[in-house]
Amino acid sequence: MAIVKKVTTEDFGYQVLNAAEPVVVDLYADWCGPCRALAPLLDRFAQHYSGKVMFVKVNVDDEPQVASYYDVASIPTLLVFDRGQIVHRSSGMPDPQGFVALLDRIAGRSVGR
């Protein structure tokens, strides 16, 4: 069972922008080595923050409209949405400690929504 759900252009608004909890969006491509290296880390984060933060992925080759709309110039790019707004954006491999601190902050804000 996939922990990080794949979303398309068609369901991006519903799955991400209208989500009840914060959402981490991984913009990636299958051929991208750093993207493949990031995937297990995101899976672990998705397990740890289950029910507090949702993790999704968007393949930029299959869904170029999403990448274009959010001006994604390099991958992997992580976009973190809270209540439909981008609250964090990073490209490349994130610093795990800094990213955990961000996730802890947004997961805490999602409690009691």
C-alpha positions as CSV (number, residue, x, y, z in Angstrom):
1,M,0.0,0.0,0.0
2,A,1.4,3.4,-1.0
3,I,1.7,5.8,1.9
4,V,2.4,8.8,-0.4
5,K,-0.6,9.1,-2.7
6,K,-0.1,10.0,-6.4
7,V,-2.4,12.9,-7.6
8,T,-3.1,14.2,-11.0
9,T,-3.9,17.6,-12.4
10,E,-7.6,16.7,-12.3
11,D,-7.7,15.9,-8.6
12,F,-5.0,18.3,-7.4
13,G,-7.5,20.9,-6.2
14,Y,-9.6,18.4,-4.3
15,Q,-6.7,16.4,-2.8
16,V,-4.4,19.3,-2.0
17,L,-6.1,22.7,-2.0
18,N,-9.2,21.6,-0.3
19,A,-7.6,19.1,2.1
20,A,-8.6,19.3,5.8
21,E,-5.0,18.8,6.9
22,P,-1.7,20.2,5.7
23,V,-0.3,18.6,2.5
24,V,3.2,17.9,1.4
25,V,3.4,17.7,-2.4
26,D,6.4,16.0,-3.9
27,L,6.9,17.0,-7.5
28,Y,9.1,14.4,-9.1
29,A,10.0,12.3,-12.2
30,D,10.6,8.6,-12.5
31,W,14.0,9.2,-14.1
32,C,15.2,11.6,-11.4
33,G,17.9,10.0,-9.1
34,P,17.4,12.5,-6.3
35,C,13.7,12.1,-6.5
36,R,14.1,8.3,-6.0
37,A,16.4,8.9,-3.1
38,L,13.8,11.2,-1.5
39,A,10.9,8.8,-1.8
40,P,11.8,6.5,1.2
41,L,12.3,9.6,3.5
42,L,8.9,10.9,2.5
43,D,7.4,7.5,3.1
44,R,8.8,7.5,6.7
45,F,7.5,11.0,7.3
46,A,4.1,10.0,5.9
47,Q,3.9,7.1,8.4
48,H,5.0,9.3,11.3
49,Y,2.6,12.1,10.5
50,S,-0.3,10.0,9.4
51,G,-3.6,11.7,10.3
52,K,-1.9,15.0,10.8
53,V,-0.2,15.8,7.5
54,M,-1.0,14.2,4.1
55,F,1.8,13.4,1.6
56,V,1.1,13.3,-2.1
57,K,3.3,13.1,-5.2
58,V,2.9,14.6,-8.7
59,N,4.9,13.2,-11.6
60,V,5.9,16.3,-13.6
61,D,6.2,14.3,-16.8
62,D,2.6,13.1,-16.6
63,E,1.2,16.3,-15.0
64,P,3.2,19.2,-16.6
65,Q,0.3,21.6,-15.9
66,V,0.8,21.4,-12.1
67,A,4.6,22.0,-12.5
68,S,4.1,24.9,-14.8
69,Y,1.4,26.5,-12.6
70,Y,3.7,26.4,-9.5
71,D,6.9,27.4,-11.5
72,V,8.7,24.2,-10.8
73,A,12.1,24.6,-12.5
74,S,13.9,21.7,-10.9
75,I,13.0,18.4,-9.2
76,P,12.5,17.2,-6.6
77,T,10.5,20.1,-5.4
78,L,8.5,20.0,-2.2
79,L,5.5,22.3,-1.8
80,V,3.8,22.4,1.6
81,F,0.2,23.6,1.6
82,D,-1.8,24.5,4.6
83,R,-5.5,25.5,4.1
84,G,-4.8,25.8,0.3
85,Q,-1.9,28.1,0.6
86,I,1.8,27.3,0.1
87,V,3.6,27.7,3.4
88,H,6.9,26.2,2.4
89,R,8.8,25.5,-0.9
90,S,12.1,23.7,-1.4
91,S,14.1,22.1,-4.2
92,G,16.5,19.2,-3.9
93,M,16.9,17.1,-0.9
94,P,15.6,18.8,2.2
95,D,17.6,19.0,5.4
96,P,15.8,16.3,7.4
97,Q,16.0,18.1,10.8
98,G,14.7,21.4,9.4
99,F,11.9,19.5,7.5
100,V,10.9,17.6,10.7
101,A,10.7,21.0,12.5
102,L,8.4,22.3,9.8
103,L,6.3,19.2,9.8
104,D,6.0,19.4,13.6
105,R,4.8,23.0,13.4
106,I,2.2,22.4,10.7
107,A,1.1,19.1,12.3
108,G,0.5,20.9,15.5
109,R,-1.6,23.6,13.8
110,S,-3.8,20.9,12.2
111,V,-4.9,19.5,15.6
112,G,-8.5,20.5,16.4
113,R,-9.4,21.9,13.0
